[in-house]
Amino acid sequence: MSILKKHDAGAKYDSERMTPVIRCSICTGEQVAGFRDNATGKFTDVMLLQNRHDLDAFRKKYGIKGEIEKIY
């Protein structure tokens, strides 16, 4: 029995409530993809971005097209 669950390949997010963003660390350069709640501004992380392939996987998984805002 596994305690880890696999995420659906075609995962959804509420585009009315949430905005996809990439949170970047000024000190280390680490980048985390996730969603910002438009009402509260709270960031929910989804995955660590270690290379371009990770960003492409994030876009494909959630059906994101266009630019993704970076927050610091």
C-alpha positions as CSV (number, residue, x, y, z in Angstrom):
1,M,0.0,0.0,0.0
2,S,1.4,3.4,-1.0
3,I,0.8,6.6,0.9
4,L,1.7,8.6,-2.1
5,K,-1.0,9.3,-4.7
6,K,-0.4,9.9,-8.4
7,H,-1.9,13.0,-9.9
8,D,-4.1,12.9,-12.9
9,A,-2.5,13.7,-16.2
10,G,-5.3,16.0,-17.1
11,A,-5.7,17.8,-13.7
12,K,-7.9,20.8,-13.5
13,Y,-7.8,24.1,-11.7
14,D,-10.5,26.8,-11.3
15,S,-9.2,29.6,-13.6
16,E,-11.8,32.0,-12.2
17,R,-10.4,31.7,-8.7
18,M,-6.7,30.7,-9.3
19,T,-3.9,32.1,-11.4
20,P,-0.9,29.9,-12.4
21,V,2.4,31.5,-11.2
22,I,6.0,30.5,-10.7
23,R,7.5,31.5,-7.4
24,C,11.2,32.3,-7.7
25,S,13.7,32.6,-4.9
26,I,15.9,35.6,-5.2
27,C,18.7,34.0,-3.1
28,T,18.9,30.5,-4.5
29,G,17.2,30.7,-7.9
30,E,14.8,27.9,-7.0
31,Q,11.5,27.9,-8.9
32,V,8.2,26.4,-7.8
33,A,5.2,26.2,-10.0
34,G,1.8,26.6,-8.5
35,F,-1.4,28.6,-8.2
36,R,-2.2,31.9,-6.5
37,D,-5.7,32.4,-5.1
38,N,-7.0,35.7,-6.6
39,A,-9.1,36.6,-3.6
40,T,-6.5,36.0,-0.8
41,G,-3.2,36.0,-2.7
42,K,-2.3,32.7,-1.0
43,F,0.2,30.6,-3.1
44,T,-0.3,26.8,-3.3
45,D,2.8,25.0,-4.7
46,V,2.4,22.1,-7.1
47,M,5.8,21.1,-8.3
48,L,9.5,22.1,-8.2
49,L,10.8,23.3,-11.5
50,Q,14.4,22.0,-12.0
51,N,14.5,22.4,-15.8
52,R,12.5,23.3,-18.9
53,H,10.9,19.8,-19.1
54,D,9.3,20.3,-15.7
55,L,7.7,23.6,-16.8
56,D,6.4,21.9,-19.9
57,A,5.0,19.1,-17.9
58,F,3.2,21.6,-15.6
59,R,1.8,23.5,-18.6
60,K,0.6,20.2,-20.2
61,K,-0.9,18.8,-16.9
62,Y,-3.1,21.8,-16.3
63,G,-3.6,22.9,-19.9
64,I,-1.9,26.3,-19.4
65,K,-1.2,28.4,-22.5
66,G,0.6,31.7,-22.7
67,E,3.0,33.3,-20.2
68,I,3.1,32.4,-16.6
69,E,3.7,35.2,-14.2
70,K,6.8,35.0,-11.9
71,I,6.6,36.2,-8.3
72,Y,9.6,36.8,-6.0
